[in-house]
Amino acid sequence: MGINTERDIEANLQIGPTDQGFVRLFVEADGMEIPMDFSPEEAEEIAEEMRAAAATARNIASK
């Protein structure tokens, strides 16, 4: 499975700060729970990557 492989899986994503000063991405799907904690700096890097990916996707969609 790769980034371009589509799946028909429904998932919930929650994003927020923890009481320990981390940023948590919490994914729940098919009875599985996946908490992923990141430092604030790592979370900012991820946010930048998401913005760049969104801009690239927007350019692809507009062609």
Sequence and secondary structure as in RCSB ss.txt:
>XXXX:A:sequence
MGINTERDIEANLQIGPTDQGFVRLFVEADGMEIPMDFSPEEAEEIAEEMRAAAATARNIASK
>XXXX:A:secstr
  TT      EEEEEEE TTS EEEEEEETTEEEEEEE HHHHHHHHHHHHHHHHHHHHHHT 
